[in-house]
Amino acid sequence: MLETSPTTPRSLDESVLLSKPELVLGRYRIMDANSTGGFGTVLTCWDTRLQRRVAIKRMPLAPAAAGAGAASTVAEALTEARTASLLAHPNIVTVFDFEADPNWAYLVMEYVDGLNLSDLLARVEGGTLNGDECAYLISCVADALSFAHENGVLHLDIKPSNIIVDKAGNVKICDFGMATLASATGFGDARGGTVGYMSPEQIRGEMVDERSDVFSLGVVVWQALTGHNPFAAASAEQSLKLIEKGPRSRITTMIPDVQGISEQALLGALAPSASMRTPSVSEFANELTFTLGDISVGADSIRHLLSQTGQSPEDEEAWEGNLPLYFRYPWLAPLITRGTAAVSSGLAGLLFLPSLFTSASTAYIAASVFAGVAAFWPPLGGALVIVAALLALLTTTQSAAAILLPLVLGAVLIAWWAFMGALDHHSTPAVTLPCCFGNPIAGAAWAAAFLTPLSALAAGTVGWLFGRVAMLSVASAFSAADVVAGLVEIATHPSTWIAFGGCAAAAGAGSAVTRIRPSTGFAVTGQITTAALLIASQLLAVRVENAGIWLAPTWDTTGIAVVLCVLVSIATVLSGPEPEDLEDDDYELD
């Protein structure tokens, strides 16, 4: 039976969820990076085109040797991948595609939701399977290997981590031909395998045939029945010595049920000499399972074991139905960011451009250019709006004192843009939205949703200042002197500083709450926190302005805080809740 405290299921990696990484091969969104080994890394990905999960084995390609080009290496890998893709069998993991670039080779395979045999043994009591379970497992593996051998393909790396059992109890073998493919990536020769499971002829680099797979399967059977590998060693040479000596203990002394024909079949599979070994996996499996156990009973038992490891097939279907939209549609998040940046940059530009052009049509064309540039690269759209605002103030300035305003404002905005705004596409709307809404707090919700706490704090500060200057500039027909006078006048009111600090604090605190954990709940809570702090700061500012009398803040400020909170929260909910108990224990590499 399963142990009472299995390993904790893993959720989607937080950095993956927060960073929305680029696609692999322009199509596959990384959901999780699993085990790493000598042959590469297995990535669980979402196929954005066919809307399904896949496993992608990513292998580093060896640098081109002197006098030889990388093309031959990639060609060799592609040949092996083609061979593996031809093995269409219910007990073999299906290969969908193969791609390569100068540095990596990618093997796209079906995603098997379950456990590999190594993990399954680690979770069951005693680390062993009973005779019925082992009979079923070996029967399935032997069917797959027999099919491969009939098609002239050797596996050469049979081991527990390459045998996977899905949640329905189906057994599949992965990494067919990976030993040869590993040769192309520069990790050992074509006969490479795993120490403890390799046959003697593999270790010596001699000719191999299907009897090498028989040997490896025999080791897996021994380990599944007894809980240990009799030939495990620190090196291939030491493992070879153990193989030549044979197992130190008779299996019948450890497992009394294994005797007679089953014992002889197992010892025949583990013979050091290939000539003395059982000639085929089908013959080995038939002899072993004859007295080892009932295959149908073992299948039911395996299904029961796997049903205790996590989600049922119905749960998986529900999970995939709630998959976040940015996994299904990778273009959606960039579209929202670039679209918001484009619209806000274009509208903000319309505040300043009419003072620079005598023709209204020219101003609208320039605003359209701002929007197009922001759609291409959002930070540049924000920079254009900043430049337009500074030029609008400079062209109407008639005194030396007034020129200090655009200079100081320009220094603040340029410094923010250089150190933060240009580094994150989400920063631009946080500064341009206050201009569009005519309210300096309008960028706080966006900053809280998409920026880190420090960046959100800075964007909330700069956005409030820029929004306030834009409002004063439009009201004074871009007279720098009048804008300066207006700033000085509002700066004398404590309520101004309360509103200013409240906007910055709301953006930073909302971002901090959002990033406590990558989930819809915390994202919505972050938006509520931002709106609450904005409204609270406005309440406090009104109270201070009215000599300690509590009055309701203006509806425009409260309404903007609430509306933006709702809009951003709806967008977060529509993106889909992150599954918090997804298991990704699929392909482990040793």
C-alpha positions in Angstrom: 0.0 0.0 0.0 1.1 3.6 -0.4 2.9 5.3 2.5 0.8 7.8 4.4 3.1 10.8 3.7 4.0 10.9 0.0 6.0 13.7 -1.4 4.2 17.0 -1.5 2.7 17.7 -5.0 4.3 20.7 -6.7 2.4 23.6 -8.1 3.5 25.6 -11.1 6.8 27.2 -10.5 6.3 30.8 -9.1 8.9 32.3 -11.3 7.3 30.8 -14.4 3.9 32.2 -13.5 5.1 35.7 -12.7 7.5 36.1 -15.5 5.3 34.6 -18.3 8.4 33.2 -20.0 9.0 33.2 -23.8 7.7 30.3 -25.8 9.9 27.3 -26.6 10.2 26.9 -30.4 7.7 29.7 -30.7 4.8 27.5 -29.7 5.2 25.7 -26.3 4.7 27.6 -23.0 6.8 26.2 -20.2 4.7 25.0 -17.3 7.5 23.4 -15.3 11.1 22.3 -15.6 11.5 18.8 -14.2 14.6 16.7 -13.6 17.9 17.4 -15.1 20.4 14.7 -16.0 23.3 13.9 -18.3 21.1 13.8 -21.4 19.3 17.1 -20.8 16.2 18.5 -19.2 12.5 17.5 -19.5 10.1 20.5 -19.7 6.4 20.2 -19.1 4.9 22.6 -21.6 1.5 23.7 -22.9 1.1 23.4 -26.7 -0.5 26.7 -27.6 -1.5 25.5 -31.0 -3.1 22.2 -30.2 -4.2 23.2 -26.7 -2.6 20.2 -24.8 0.2 19.4 -22.5 3.4 17.9 -23.9 6.8 16.9 -22.5 9.8 18.4 -24.3 13.3 16.9 -23.8 15.8 19.7 -24.3 19.4 18.4 -24.9 22.5 20.5 -25.4 24.3 19.9 -28.7 28.0 19.4 -28.6 30.1 22.2 -30.1 31.2 21.6 -33.7 34.5 19.8 -33.8 37.4 21.1 -35.8 36.9 20.2 -39.4 33.3 19.1 -38.8 30.2 21.1 -38.9 27.2 21.0 -36.5 24.9 19.9 -39.3 26.2 16.3 -39.0 25.5 16.3 -35.3 22.0 17.6 -35.8 21.4 15.1 -38.6 22.5 12.2 -36.4 20.1 13.4 -33.7 17.3 13.8 -36.2 17.8 10.3 -37.5 17.5 8.8 -34.1 14.4 10.9 -33.3 12.8 9.7 -36.5 13.5 6.1 -35.5 11.8 6.7 -32.1 8.8 8.4 -33.7 8.1 5.3 -35.8 7.5 3.2 -32.7 3.7 3.7 -32.4 2.7 1.4 -29.5 0.3 1.8 -26.6 3.2 1.1 -24.2 5.7 3.5 -25.7 5.6 7.3 -25.2 4.7 8.9 -28.5 7.2 11.2 -30.1 5.4 14.2 -31.8 8.2 16.3 -33.2 11.9 17.1 -33.3 13.5 20.5 -33.6 17.1 21.7 -33.3 19.0 25.0 -33.2 22.7 25.6 -33.0 22.8 24.9 -29.3 19.9 22.6 -28.4 17.9 19.6 -29.7 14.3 19.4 -28.7 12.3 16.1 -28.7 8.5 16.8 -28.3 6.7 13.9 -26.7 3.3 13.1 -25.3 2.8 14.2 -21.7 2.1 11.2 -19.4 0.3 12.1 -16.2 1.5 9.7 -13.6 4.7 8.4 -11.9 7.8 6.7 -13.2 8.6 3.4 -11.6 11.4 4.9 -9.5 9.0 7.3 -7.8 6.3 4.7 -7.5 8.7 2.3 -5.7 9.7 5.2 -3.4 6.1 5.8 -2.4 4.9 2.2 -1.7 5.5 0.5 1.6 8.8 -1.4 1.6 9.8 0.1 -1.8 8.7 -3.1 -3.6 5.8 -4.5 -5.8 4.2 -7.8 -5.2 4.2 -10.6 -7.6 0.9 -9.7 -9.3 1.9 -6.1 -9.8 5.4 -7.0 -11.1 3.9 -9.5 -13.5 1.6 -6.8 -15.0 4.4 -4.2 -15.2 6.8 -6.6 -16.9 4.2 -7.9 -19.3 3.6 -4.3 -20.5 7.3 -3.4 -20.8 8.0 -6.7 -22.6 5.3 -6.0 -25.1 6.8 -2.5 -25.9 10.4 -3.9 -26.1 9.3 -6.8 -28.3 7.6 -4.4 -30.7 10.7 -2.2 -30.8 13.0 -5.2 -31.4 10.8 -6.4 -34.2 11.4 -3.0 -35.8 15.1 -3.1 -35.3 15.3 -0.7 -32.4 17.1 -1.3 -29.2 16.3 0.8 -26.1 19.7 0.3 -24.3 18.6 2.4 -21.2 15.9 0.4 -19.5 15.6 1.6 -15.9 12.8 2.5 -13.4 12.8 6.2 -14.2 12.2 5.4 -17.9 9.1 3.3 -17.1 6.1 5.4 -16.5 2.7 4.4 -15.1 -0.2 6.9 -15.7 -3.1 7.6 -13.5 -5.2 4.9 -15.3 -2.5 2.3 -14.7 -1.2 2.2 -18.2 2.5 1.5 -18.5 4.7 3.3 -21.0 8.4 3.4 -21.8 10.1 6.7 -22.6 13.5 7.6 -23.9 13.6 5.1 -26.7 16.9 5.4 -28.5 18.1 8.1 -26.1 21.4 6.4 -25.6 22.2 6.8 -29.3 20.8 10.3 -29.3 23.0 11.2 -26.4 26.0 10.4 -28.6 25.0 13.3 -30.8 24.8 15.6 -27.8 28.2 14.7 -26.7 27.4 12.6 -23.6 29.1 9.3 -24.1 29.1 6.8 -26.9 26.1 5.2 -28.6 26.2 2.3 -26.2 25.9 4.5 -23.2 23.4 3.7 -20.5 22.9 3.9 -16.8 25.4 2.2 -14.4 23.7 -0.6 -12.5 21.4 -1.4 -15.4 23.8 -1.7 -18.4 24.6 -5.2 -19.6 28.3 -6.3 -19.5 28.6 -6.0 -23.3 27.4 -2.4 -23.1 29.9 -1.6 -20.4 32.7 -3.1 -22.5 31.6 -1.3 -25.7 31.0 -4.5 -27.5 28.3 -5.4 -30.0 24.8 -5.3 -28.5 21.4 -6.8 -29.4 18.1 -7.3 -27.8 19.6 -9.4 -25.0 21.1 -6.2 -23.6 17.6 -5.0 -23.0 16.7 -8.4 -21.5 19.5 -7.9 -19.0 18.4 -4.4 -18.0 14.8 -5.5 -17.7 15.9 -8.3 -15.4 17.7 -5.8 -13.1 14.5 -3.7 -13.0 12.5 -6.8 -12.0 14.9 -7.7 -9.3 14.8 -4.2 -7.9 11.0 -4.0 -8.1 10.7 -7.3 -6.1 13.5 -6.8 -3.6 13.8 -3.1 -3.3 17.5 -2.8 -4.3 19.6 -3.0 -7.4 22.2 -5.9 -7.1 24.6 -4.3 -9.5 24.5 -0.6 -8.4 28.0 0.8 -8.1 30.0 4.0 -8.2 31.5 3.2 -11.6 30.8 1.0 -14.6 33.9 -1.1 -13.9 32.7 -1.8 -10.4 29.3 -2.7 -11.6 30.8 -5.1 -14.2 32.6 -6.9 -11.4 29.3 -7.3 -9.5 27.6 -8.6 -12.6 30.3 -11.2 -13.2 29.9 -12.4 -9.6 26.2 -12.5 -9.8 23.7 -11.5 -7.1 25.0 -12.1 -3.6 21.8 -13.6 -2.3 19.3 -15.9 -3.9 16.0 -14.1 -4.6 14.0 -17.0 -3.1 15.5 -16.3 0.3 14.2 -12.7 0.1 11.0 -13.3 -1.9 9.7 -16.9 -1.2 7.1 -16.6 -3.9 9.7 -16.3 -6.6 10.9 -19.8 -7.2 11.0 -22.5 -9.8 10.4 -21.2 -13.4 10.3 -17.6 -12.3 13.6 -17.8 -10.5 15.3 -19.5 -13.4 13.9 -16.9 -15.8 15.2 -14.1 -13.7 18.7 -15.7 -13.4 18.7 -16.4 -17.1 18.1 -12.7 -17.9 20.9 -11.7 -15.6 23.5 -14.1 -17.0 26.9 -12.2 -17.5 27.4 -13.8 -20.9 25.0 -12.8 -23.6 25.2 -16.3 -25.1 23.9 -17.8 -21.9 21.1 -15.2 -21.5 17.4 -15.5 -22.4 17.3 -14.6 -26.1 14.2 -12.4 -26.2 12.2 -10.2 -23.9 9.0 -12.0 -24.8 10.4 -15.4 -23.8 11.7 -13.8 -20.5 8.4 -12.2 -19.7 6.4 -15.4 -20.4 8.6 -17.6 -18.3 8.8 -15.0 -15.5 5.0 -14.3 -15.2 4.1 -18.0 -15.5 4.3 -18.5 -11.8 5.1 -15.0 -10.6 1.5 -13.7 -10.4 -1.8 -12.8 -12.0 -1.4 -10.1 -14.6 -5.1 -8.9 -14.4 -4.9 -8.7 -10.6 -1.7 -6.8 -10.8 -3.3 -4.3 -13.2 -6.1 -3.6 -10.8 -3.6 -3.2 -8.0 -1.4 -0.8 -9.9 -4.4 1.3 -10.9 -5.4 1.5 -7.2 -1.9 2.6 -6.2 -1.9 5.3 -8.8 -5.3 6.5 -7.8 -3.9 7.5 -4.4 -1.2 9.7 -5.9 -3.1 12.8 -6.9 -5.8 14.0 -9.3 -8.2 11.7 -11.0 -8.8 11.9 -14.8 -12.0 14.0 -14.1 -9.9 16.4 -12.0 -7.3 16.7 -14.8 -10.1 17.6 -17.3 -11.4 20.2 -14.9 -7.8 21.5 -14.4 -7.2 21.9 -18.1 -10.6 23.6 -18.5 -9.4 26.2 -16.0 -5.9 26.6 -17.4 -4.8 30.3 -17.4 -5.5 32.0 -20.7 -1.8 33.1 -21.0 -0.9 29.4 -21.3 -3.5 28.8 -24.0 -3.1 32.1 -25.8 0.4 33.4 -25.4 -0.4 36.5 -27.5 -3.1 37.6 -25.0 -0.8 39.1 -22.3 1.4 41.0 -24.8 -1.7 42.2 -26.5 -3.2 43.7 -23.3 0.1 45.3 -22.3 0.9 46.7 -25.8 -2.7 47.7 -26.4 -3.0 49.6 -23.1 0.3 51.3 -23.7 -0.7 52.3 -27.2 -4.1 53.7 -26.2 -2.8 55.5 -23.1 0.2 56.9 -25.0 -2.0 58.1 -27.9 -4.5 59.8 -25.6 -1.9 61.3 -23.3 -0.1 62.6 -26.4 -3.3 64.4 -27.4 -3.0 66.5 -24.3 0.3 68.0 -25.3 0.5 67.8 -29.1 -2.1 70.5 -29.9 0.2 73.1 -28.3 3.1 72.0 -30.6 1.2 71.9 -33.9 -1.1 74.5 -35.3 -3.1 71.9 -37.3 -5.4 69.6 -35.3 -5.1 66.9 -38.0 -1.3 67.0 -37.6 -1.7 66.6 -33.8 -3.9 63.6 -34.3 -1.5 62.0 -36.8 1.4 62.5 -34.3 -0.8 60.9 -31.5 -1.4 58.0 -33.8 2.4 57.7 -34.3 2.8 57.7 -30.5 0.2 54.9 -30.2 1.9 52.8 -33.0 5.3 53.3 -31.4 4.0 52.3 -28.0 2.4 49.1 -29.5 5.8 48.2 -31.0 7.8 49.0 -27.9 5.8 50.4 -24.9 8.7 52.2 -23.2 9.4 54.3 -26.3 5.8 55.4 -26.4 6.1 56.6 -22.8 9.3 58.4 -23.7 7.5 60.2 -26.6 4.8 61.4 -24.3 7.3 62.7 -21.8 9.2 64.6 -24.5 6.0 66.0 -25.8 5.0 67.3 -22.4 8.4 68.9 -21.8 8.4 70.6 -25.2 4.9 71.9 -24.7 6.0 73.6 -21.5 9.3 74.9 -23.0 7.7 76.4 -26.0 5.4 78.5 -23.9 7.9 79.5 -21.3 8.8 83.2 -21.3 10.9 83.6 -18.1 14.1 82.2 -16.9 12.5 81.2 -13.6 9.7 79.3 -15.2 12.1 77.2 -17.4 13.2 75.4 -14.2 9.9 73.5 -14.1 10.4 71.5 -17.4 14.1 71.0 -16.5 13.4 69.6 -13.1 10.4 67.6 -14.3 12.4 66.3 -17.2 15.2 65.2 -15.0 12.8 63.3 -12.7 10.9 61.6 -15.6 14.1 60.8 -17.6 15.7 59.3 -14.6 12.7 57.1 -13.9 12.4 56.1 -17.5 16.1 55.2 -17.8 16.3 53.1 -14.6 12.8 51.6 -14.6 10.5 52.6 -17.4 12.7 51.3 -20.2 13.2 48.0 -18.5 9.6 46.9 -18.2 6.9 47.1 -20.8 4.3 47.4 -18.1 5.7 50.6 -16.7 4.4 53.0 -19.5 0.6 52.7 -18.7 1.3 53.3 -15.0 2.6 56.8 -15.9 0.4 57.7 -18.9 -3.0 56.5 -17.5 -3.1 59.4 -15.0 -3.0 61.8 -18.0 -5.8 59.9 -19.8 -8.1 59.9 -16.8 -7.3 63.4 -15.6 -6.6 62.0 -12.2 -3.1 61.4 -10.7 -4.1 58.1 -8.9 -5.2 56.4 -12.1 -1.9 54.5 -12.6 -1.8 52.8 -9.2 -4.0 49.8 -10.0 -2.0 49.0 -13.1 1.3 49.3 -11.3 0.1 47.1 -8.4 -1.0 44.4 -10.9 2.0 44.2 -13.2 5.1 45.7 -11.5 7.3 44.5 -8.6 6.7 46.4 -5.3 9.7 48.7 -5.7 8.9 49.5 -9.3 5.2 50.0 -8.5 6.1 52.4 -5.7 8.3 54.4 -8.1 5.7 54.3 -10.9 2.9 55.4 -8.4 5.1 58.4 -7.4 6.1 59.4 -10.9 2.6 58.8 -12.3 1.0 61.0 -9.6 3.5 63.8 -10.2 3.2 63.6 -14.0 -0.6 63.4 -13.9 -0.8 66.4 -11.6 1.5 68.5 -13.8 -0.5 67.4 -16.9 -3.7 68.6 -15.3 -2.2 72.0 -14.4 -0.6 72.4 -17.8 -3.9 71.8 -19.7 -5.8 74.1 -17.3 -3.2 76.9 -17.8 -2.7 76.5 -21.5 0.8 75.2 -20.9 2.1 78.3 -19.2 5.0 77.1 -17.2 4.8 80.0 -14.8 1.2 79.3 -14.0 2.0 75.6 -13.6 4.8 76.5 -11.1 2.4 78.7 -9.3 -0.2 76.0 -9.1 2.3 73.4 -7.8 3.5 75.8 -5.2 0.0 76.5 -4.1 -1.1 72.9 -3.8 2.2 72.0 -2.1 1.3 74.2 0.8 -1.7 72.0 1.6 -0.9 68.9 3.8 -3.8 67.1 2.0 -1.7 67.1 -1.2 1.1 65.3 0.4 -1.3 62.8 2.0 -2.8 62.1 -1.4 0.6 61.9 -3.0 2.0 59.5 -0.4 -1.2 57.4 -0.5 -1.0 56.9 -4.2 2.6 55.7 -4.0 1.9 53.5 -0.9 -1.2 52.0 -2.5 0.7 50.9 -5.7 3.6 49.4 -3.7 1.4 47.7 -1.1 -0.9 46.3 -3.7 2.0 44.9 -5.7 3.4 43.3 -2.5 0.1 41.6 -1.7 -0.2 40.4 -5.3 3.2 38.7 -5.2 2.7 36.9 -1.9 1.7 33.9 -4.0 1.0 33.6 -7.8 -2.7 33.0 -7.6 -5.9 34.8 -8.6 -7.0 35.2 -5.0 -3.9 37.2 -4.1 -4.0 39.2 -7.4 -7.6 40.3 -6.6 -6.7 41.0 -3.0 -3.8 43.2 -4.2 -6.2 45.2 -6.3 -8.6 45.6 -3.3 -5.7 46.7 -1.1 -4.7 49.3 -3.7 -8.2 50.7 -4.0 -8.7 50.7 -0.2 -5.5 52.6 0.4 -6.3 55.1 -2.3 -9.8 55.8 -0.9 -8.4 55.9 2.7 -5.8 58.4 1.8 -8.4 60.6 0.0 -10.6 60.4 3.1 -7.7 61.5 5.3 -6.8 64.3 2.9 -10.3 65.6 2.9 -10.4 65.5 6.7 -7.2 67.4 7.0 -8.4 69.9 4.4 -11.6 70.5 6.3 -10.1 71.1 9.8 -10.7 67.6 11.1 -14.2 67.1 9.8 -14.8 63.7 8.2 -16.3 64.2 4.7 -16.6 61.9 1.8 -13.9 62.3 -0.9 -14.8 63.5 -4.4 -16.7 60.9 -6.4 -14.3 61.2 -9.4 -11.4 60.0 -7.3 -13.4 57.2 -5.5 -15.0 56.1 -8.7 -11.7 55.8 -10.6 -10.2 53.8 -7.7 -13.2 51.4 -7.7 -13.6 51.1 -11.4 -10.0 50.4 -12.1 -9.9 47.9 -9.2 -12.9 46.0 -10.8 -11.5 46.1 -14.3 -8.1 44.8 -13.4 -9.6 42.2 -11.1 -11.9 41.0 -13.9 -8.9 40.7 -16.2 -7.1 38.6 -13.6 -10.1 36.3 -13.1 -10.6 35.8 -16.9 -6.9 34.8 -17.2 -7.8 31.7 -15.2 -6.9 30.5 -11.7 -3.5 28.9 -11.4 -3.9 25.2 -10.3 -2.3 24.9 -6.9 -1.9 21.2 -6.7 -0.7 20.2 -10.1 1.8 17.3 -10.0 4.5 17.3 -12.7 6.5 14.2 -11.7 6.7 12.9 -15.3 10.1 12.1 -16.8 13.0 11.8 -14.4 16.5 11.7 -15.8 19.3 10.1 -13.9 
